Amino acid sequence: MKRVLIVIFILAAVAVSAQNLRTFKEHLSSPVQIDSLTTIRTTVEVTEHDDAAQITARVATNRPTSVNGFRIMLFMSNSQTARADAFAACDSLALRMPTLKTYVTYDNPYFKVAAGNCTTQEEALILLEKIKPSFPKAFIMRESIPMAELKR
């Protein structure tokens, strides 16, 4: 739960830092169209305290590029046919779960296939139970997951 909250905070901080105060003010004061006959106009005054500006700037520059998470290891082999087998495993999973992201890596001397971007172990357990019927030797592994992968 703690990791989920941290990821949510980081993503919120990235979204907030992507907007500047002027854009935010314009968005708040833009007219709202309720229906074809009714438009609501508002006046918004935003005061930014110095501490908030400094903290937002610091978060924007020091944001992490990855988070600790979990993936499901589907396949690992160093046989002569390991490369072909790895891509076959990847294709097999793509047929069953087309929206699940898979990763084929070569970590000398092993070809490995991992799937998913889970931020909590509970998420990984649920995903593992869905994958186990097709890949009975699958297991959960810790992985550093890039923030860009979590945004997708």
Buried (B, 14 or more C-beta within 10 A) or exposed (E): EEBEEBBEEBBEBBEEBEEEEEEBBEEEEEEEEEEEEEEEEEEEEEEEEEEEEEEBEEBEEEEEEEBEBBBBBBBBBEEEEBEEBBBEBBEBBBEEBEEBEBBBEEEEEBBBBBBBBBBBBEBBEEBBEBBEEBBEEBEBEEBEBBBEEBEE
